[in-house]
Amino acid sequence: MPRKTLETLSEPMFYVLMALRHGTLCGSEIVQWIDRRTGHRVVLGPGTLYTLLPRLAEAGVICEAEQDGRRRAYALTERGRALYDGECRRLRQCVADMDDIPFEQRAKEA
């Protein structure tokens, strides 16, 4: 069964929303924020970022907040905040579910 768009977020989508949760940012600022936050673990290339931004904007999750020449800054919408908060709840539940499994059993399953 195909996944519904934005039913769950990919890791890059999640981090873009997380970055914008902290304020209005342009594309390069989003990439730098994610790089610092994840200790270089999540790397967003321009192809990924500039594919995600219009997709998230079209879904009403982010909006263009400022434009200065070619530089565009984005902000999270109320819908985006709700989506981000819902994804945080879902991920916390995933971790809680995993934490309910004894360590020895997790090691055997791995």
N, C-alpha and C positions, 0 to 999 in steps of 0.2 A: 504494500500500500504506500503510495507516495506521501511524503511529508508535506503538510500544509505550510505555505510560506509564513515564516516568522512564528510558527507554532513553538518551536524551540530554536534557539539562536546558535549559529556556528560560533566557534571561539573568536574569530576576528570580529564578527558582528557584536558579540558580547563586550569585547574590549573597546570597540568604537563607542558603544553606548556608555560604558563605564567612564571613558575619557570625557565624553560630553556631559556626563552627570556632574562633572566638576567645573563646567563652564563652557562658554563659546570658544571654539577652536577652529583653525583652518586645517587642511589636510596634513601638512607637514607637522603641525603641532600635535595632531592626533597621533601620528606615527611616533613622534618623539616621546609623548606621554606614555604610550603603550610600551615602548622599548624600555623606558626607565622603570615603569611599574612592574614589568615582568622580568627584569634583569636580562634582557635580550632573548628571552625564551620565545616570545611571540613576535615574529617579524612580519610586518605588513608591507608588502611591496606596493608600488604605485598601481599596478594592475588590479590587485585585490581591493585596495582602498577606493580607487576611483570607479570600481564596479559596484562596491557596497554603498557608497554615499548616495548615488541617484536612486538605487533600489530602496534604501531606507527612507529617503525623502518622498518617493512615490507612495510608499506605504503610510506616510504621515507620522513616522517615528522620529524623524529629525526634520529641521527646516533650515533653509539658508537664512542666516541672521545678518550677515554683512557681506558686501562685495566691494573690493577696492582693486580695480583693474582685473587681473586674472586671479587674485587671491579671494577665495570665498571662505567665509567662516560659517560654521554650522552650530546649531543649538538643538537640544533635546526638546521635543514637544511633550505635552501631558501624556499623550498616547505612548510616547517613547519611554517616559518615566515609568508608566504602568507596566510596559513590556519588560523593561529592565528589572523592576522590582519583582515581577512574577518569575522571571528567569532566576533571580537570586534565590527566591523561595524554593523553586524546583531543584536547583543545584544543592542548596542546604539540605533538602530532603534526601537527595541522592547520597550525600556524605553521611547523613544520619543513618540511612539504611545500611550503608557499608559499615559504619561504626558498630552496628548492632550484631555484626557477624564476628565471632571470636577470631583473634589474630591467627591462631593455629589453623582454623578452617580457611581463612583468606589465603594463607600461605599455600595450602594444599590445592586451592582452586586456581592459583596463579600459574 
